[in-house]
């Protein structure tokens, strides 16, 4: 029969392990949800773009950093200040 201190140690180890596993699962689920959100919003945003693959790439980058995408295919950037204020190396708007 194990001693009480060994039982406490075993319980603490199991509790810590379950917390670590649940937090990594939650992170994965949230990343998938964010990815799905950005994919859907950027698909709408870039539907009328001339160079769709480039639009989708930069929209996806901006969405993952800002957690939002303005509505419509053009303009409305006031809805998402982070998206609006991102600039490329040349000082031009980064987000489509």
Backbone torsions as a table, in degrees:
resi	resn	phi	psi	omega
1	UNK	NA	122.7	-176.9
2	UNK	-67.9	151.5	179.7
3	UNK	-74.1	164.3	-177.8
4	UNK	-63.6	-37.2	-179.5
5	UNK	-66.2	-36.8	177.2
6	UNK	-67.3	-37.6	178.5
7	UNK	-65.0	-41.5	178.7
8	UNK	-63.8	-42.5	179.0
9	UNK	-63.3	-43.3	178.0
10	UNK	-62.4	-44.7	178.6
11	UNK	-61.5	-45.3	179.8
12	UNK	-62.5	-40.4	179.2
13	UNK	-64.7	-44.7	178.4
14	UNK	-64.7	-39.9	178.7
15	UNK	-64.0	-46.0	179.2
16	UNK	-62.9	-42.9	178.9
17	UNK	-61.5	-43.3	-179.1
18	UNK	-67.4	-35.5	176.8
19	UNK	-65.5	-43.0	179.0
20	UNK	-63.7	-43.3	179.5
21	UNK	-64.5	-42.7	-178.3
22	UNK	-68.6	-35.4	179.3
23	UNK	-69.3	-37.5	178.2
24	UNK	-69.3	-35.8	175.7
25	UNK	-64.3	-41.9	-179.7
26	UNK	-64.6	-41.7	177.6
27	UNK	-60.6	-43.5	179.7
28	UNK	-63.7	-43.8	-179.8
29	UNK	-64.4	-40.8	179.9
30	UNK	-68.5	-38.4	178.0
31	UNK	-63.7	-41.2	178.3
32	UNK	-63.9	-42.6	-179.4
33	UNK	-63.0	-43.9	179.0
34	UNK	-63.2	-44.5	-179.8
35	UNK	-61.1	-43.3	178.8
36	UNK	-65.1	-42.0	178.7
37	UNK	-61.0	-51.2	-177.7
38	UNK	-63.6	-41.2	180.0
39	UNK	-59.4	-45.8	-179.5
40	UNK	-66.5	-47.8	-178.5
41	UNK	-65.1	-41.6	-179.1
42	UNK	-70.8	-32.0	176.2
43	UNK	-61.5	-43.3	176.7
44	UNK	-66.2	-47.2	-176.6
45	UNK	-61.4	-37.2	-174.5
46	UNK	-97.6	8.7	-175.3
47	UNK	-61.4	-27.0	-179.3
48	UNK	-108.1	9.6	-176.6
49	UNK	-70.9	145.2	177.2
50	UNK	-71.4	-40.7	178.9
51	UNK	-114.1	83.0	-170.0
52	UNK	-62.9	-41.0	-177.2
53	UNK	-64.9	-38.4	177.7
54	UNK	-68.2	-42.3	177.7
55	UNK	-58.5	-47.2	-179.3
56	UNK	-63.0	-39.4	180.0
57	UNK	-61.6	-53.3	-176.5
58	UNK	-72.7	-34.2	174.7
59	UNK	-61.9	-43.5	179.2
60	UNK	-62.3	-41.7	177.7
61	UNK	-62.2	-47.9	-178.3
62	UNK	-65.9	-40.6	-179.6
63	UNK	-64.1	-43.2	-177.9
64	UNK	-67.5	-31.5	178.7
65	UNK	-81.0	-37.6	-173.7
66	UNK	-97.9	-18.0	-178.6
67	UNK	64.2	25.3	175.4
68	UNK	-159.7	158.8	176.5
69	UNK	-140.5	131.1	178.8
70	UNK	-61.7	151.6	179.5
71	UNK	-74.3	160.5	178.3
72	UNK	80.6	179.8	-177.9
73	UNK	-95.5	-9.4	-178.3
74	UNK	-158.3	148.2	176.6
75	UNK	71.9	-154.2	179.9
76	UNK	58.2	21.0	-176.7
77	UNK	-68.5	-13.8	175.6
78	UNK	-63.3	-20.7	179.2
79	UNK	-69.2	-20.9	-176.1
80	UNK	-142.8	85.8	-176.5
81	UNK	-56.0	-37.9	178.9
82	UNK	-60.4	-46.6	179.6
83	UNK	-61.2	-44.2	-178.3
84	UNK	-64.4	-39.5	-170.4
85	UNK	-88.4	-5.6	178.3
86	UNK	-70.3	132.0	-179.3
87	UNK	-124.1	150.8	175.8
88	UNK	-84.1	-175.7	-177.4
89	UNK	-62.6	-25.7	-178.5
90	UNK	-90.0	2.6	178.9
91	UNK	84.4	8.7	178.3
92	UNK	-93.9	158.9	178.6
93	UNK	-57.2	132.0	-178.3
94	UNK	-85.4	-34.7	-171.9
95	UNK	-95.1	132.3	-177.3
96	UNK	-71.7	NA	NA
